[in-house]
């Protein structure tokens, strides 16, 4: 694992499927929460961004699995900026088992910045771009209870 932003979560029973592994669709929830905590770490409260007339929307999401996660596993989800364009940015997200650092999945999520009122594309403001480029290295948000 790297020194990237890290979100810790504990797999809940209801997130597992009949095969007793985390259901594939739950990873979208995990990515969304981890990305949200990452942007909170760099940009602050989401409502503050909205009050400035700025929002973002997901336009692409891909994930690849390398192994399973199970009930009560603690997952370390790292997030870092991958590509920053004029109106869009992508985040790279890796999933590790916290206890042994074994990678279990990797994802990429792409957002486009939009205006709050009409949801038209807008240029990423310079201050937000700089914060995004810098990232949130060394910050851990722990929702796993460890």
One Martini backbone bead per residue (centre of mass of N, CA, C, O) as a GRO file, in nm:
protein
  146
    1UNK     BB    1   0.100   0.033   0.014
    2UNK     BB    2   0.045   0.364   0.025
    3UNK     BB    3   0.025   0.729   0.096
    4UNK     BB    4  -0.251   0.752   0.029
    5UNK     BB    5  -0.549   0.790   0.049
    6UNK     BB    6  -0.760   0.645   0.321
    7UNK     BB    7  -1.028   0.405   0.342
    8UNK     BB    8  -1.200   0.255   0.612
    9UNK     BB    9  -1.373  -0.066   0.606
   10UNK     BB   10  -1.646  -0.276   0.700
   11UNK     BB   11  -1.785  -0.564   0.629
   12UNK     BB   12  -2.112  -0.643   0.585
   13UNK     BB   13  -2.342  -0.886   0.571
   14UNK     BB   14  -2.541  -0.735   0.359
   15UNK     BB   15  -2.290  -0.726   0.132
   16UNK     BB   16  -2.341  -1.024   0.083
   17UNK     BB   17  -2.364  -1.315  -0.086
   18UNK     BB   18  -2.422  -1.650  -0.154
   19UNK     BB   19  -2.090  -1.680  -0.165
   20UNK     BB   20  -1.972  -1.500   0.079
   21UNK     BB   21  -1.932  -1.228  -0.075
   22UNK     BB   22  -1.891  -0.942  -0.206
   23UNK     BB   23  -2.094  -0.777  -0.386
   24UNK     BB   24  -2.026  -0.621  -0.675
   25UNK     BB   25  -2.220  -0.365  -0.637
   26UNK     BB   26  -2.082  -0.253  -0.369
   27UNK     BB   27  -1.831  -0.115  -0.494
   28UNK     BB   28  -1.974   0.141  -0.580
   29UNK     BB   29  -2.023   0.238  -0.296
   30UNK     BB   30  -1.729   0.242  -0.202
   31UNK     BB   31  -1.625   0.441  -0.412
   32UNK     BB   32  -1.814   0.673  -0.344
   33UNK     BB   33  -1.726   0.711  -0.049
   34UNK     BB   34  -1.420   0.742  -0.093
   35UNK     BB   35  -1.441   0.983  -0.290
   36UNK     BB   36  -1.595   1.166  -0.093
   37UNK     BB   37  -1.369   1.172   0.125
   38UNK     BB   38  -1.152   1.284  -0.055
   39UNK     BB   39  -1.298   1.552  -0.135
   40UNK     BB   40  -1.327   1.647   0.157
   41UNK     BB   41  -1.018   1.666   0.213
   42UNK     BB   42  -0.971   1.888  -0.029
   43UNK     BB   43  -1.271   2.069  -0.035
   44UNK     BB   44  -1.473   1.981   0.164
   45UNK     BB   45  -1.783   2.049   0.183
   46UNK     BB   46  -2.024   1.982  -0.045
   47UNK     BB   47  -2.216   2.228   0.014
   48UNK     BB   48  -2.003   2.444  -0.052
   49UNK     BB   49  -1.982   2.378  -0.349
   50UNK     BB   50  -2.280   2.425  -0.419
   51UNK     BB   51  -2.284   2.731  -0.320
   52UNK     BB   52  -2.081   2.792  -0.583
   53UNK     BB   53  -2.215   2.623  -0.836
   54UNK     BB   54  -2.081   2.332  -0.784
   55UNK     BB   55  -2.043   2.019  -0.956
   56UNK     BB   56  -2.061   1.654  -0.997
   57UNK     BB   57  -2.028   1.378  -1.239
   58UNK     BB   58  -2.067   1.067  -1.342
   59UNK     BB   59  -1.924   0.904  -1.657
   60UNK     BB   60  -1.727   0.677  -1.527
   61UNK     BB   61  -1.688   0.311  -1.454
   62UNK     BB   62  -1.429   0.090  -1.333
   63UNK     BB   63  -1.362  -0.269  -1.264
   64UNK     BB   64  -1.119  -0.490  -1.099
   65UNK     BB   65  -1.064  -0.822  -1.000
   66UNK     BB   66  -0.850  -1.041  -0.767
   67UNK     BB   67  -1.049  -1.077  -0.515
   68UNK     BB   68  -1.200  -1.139  -0.217
   69UNK     BB   69  -1.453  -1.033   0.008
   70UNK     BB   70  -1.561  -1.048   0.351
   71UNK     BB   71  -1.707  -1.077   0.623
   72UNK     BB   72  -1.537  -0.844   0.841
   73UNK     BB   73  -1.362  -0.715   0.666
   74UNK     BB   74  -1.092  -0.496   0.620
   75UNK     BB   75  -1.080  -0.213   0.414
   76UNK     BB   76  -0.845  -0.057   0.198
   77UNK     BB   77  -0.903   0.261   0.038
   78UNK     BB   78  -0.748   0.403  -0.226
   79UNK     BB   79  -0.689   0.755  -0.331
   80UNK     BB   80  -0.619   0.905  -0.659
   81UNK     BB   81  -0.518   1.095  -0.892
   82UNK     BB   82  -0.494   1.062  -1.251
   83UNK     BB   83  -0.678   1.274  -1.425
   84UNK     BB   84  -0.664   1.620  -1.548
   85UNK     BB   85  -0.874   1.829  -1.692
   86UNK     BB   86  -1.084   2.085  -1.767
   87UNK     BB   87  -1.378   1.921  -1.677
   88UNK     BB   88  -1.216   1.665  -1.580
   89UNK     BB   89  -1.178   1.368  -1.361
   90UNK     BB   90  -0.971   1.112  -1.218
   91UNK     BB   91  -0.986   0.815  -1.014
   92UNK     BB   92  -0.787   0.603  -0.822
   93UNK     BB   93  -0.885   0.270  -0.697
   94UNK     BB   94  -0.789   0.073  -0.414
   95UNK     BB   95  -0.812  -0.265  -0.285
   96UNK     BB   96  -0.753  -0.383   0.050
   97UNK     BB   97  -0.646  -0.585   0.283
   98UNK     BB   98  -0.556  -0.482   0.589
   99UNK     BB   99  -0.402  -0.734   0.723
  100UNK     BB  100  -0.223  -0.811   0.425
  101UNK     BB  101  -0.230  -0.612   0.164
  102UNK     BB  102  -0.423  -0.740  -0.035
  103UNK     BB  103  -0.527  -0.719  -0.344
  104UNK     BB  104  -0.877  -0.704  -0.487
  105UNK     BB  105  -0.903  -0.410  -0.631
  106UNK     BB  106  -0.974  -0.191  -0.921
  107UNK     BB  107  -1.042   0.161  -0.998
  108UNK     BB  108  -1.231   0.394  -1.211
  109UNK     BB  109  -1.328   0.744  -1.188
  110UNK     BB  110  -1.537   0.979  -1.368
  111UNK     BB  111  -1.558   1.333  -1.375
  112UNK     BB  112  -1.779   1.615  -1.413
  113UNK     BB  113  -1.806   1.945  -1.424
  114UNK     BB  114  -2.088   2.136  -1.293
  115UNK     BB  115  -2.357   2.313  -1.283
  116UNK     BB  116  -2.616   2.340  -1.070
  117UNK     BB  117  -2.856   2.452  -1.247
  118UNK     BB  118  -2.785   2.298  -1.561
  119UNK     BB  119  -2.550   2.081  -1.594
  120UNK     BB  120  -2.305   2.213  -1.716
  121UNK     BB  121  -2.015   2.233  -1.821
  122UNK     BB  122  -1.704   2.302  -1.640
  123UNK     BB  123  -1.441   2.445  -1.527
  124UNK     BB  124  -1.195   2.385  -1.324
  125UNK     BB  125  -1.106   2.540  -1.070
  126UNK     BB  126  -0.797   2.635  -0.974
  127UNK     BB  127  -0.811   2.563  -0.670
  128UNK     BB  128  -0.922   2.273  -0.717
  129UNK     BB  129  -0.696   2.173  -0.897
  130UNK     BB  130  -0.465   2.200  -0.692
  131UNK     BB  131  -0.590   2.010  -0.480
  132UNK     BB  132  -0.607   1.765  -0.667
  133UNK     BB  133  -0.305   1.743  -0.740
  134UNK     BB  134  -0.214   1.703  -0.440
  135UNK     BB  135  -0.421   1.578  -0.265
  136UNK     BB  136  -0.432   1.322   0.034
  137UNK     BB  137  -0.177   1.253   0.168
  138UNK     BB  138  -0.195   1.065   0.475
  139UNK     BB  139  -0.499   1.028   0.478
  140UNK     BB  140  -0.735   0.889   0.719
  141UNK     BB  141  -1.048   0.717   0.707
  142UNK     BB  142  -1.230   0.567   0.987
  143UNK     BB  143  -1.508   0.315   0.948
  144UNK     BB  144  -1.406   0.030   1.106
  145UNK     BB  145  -1.316   0.038   1.419
  146UNK     BB  146  -0.968   0.041   1.454
   0.00000   0.00000   0.00000
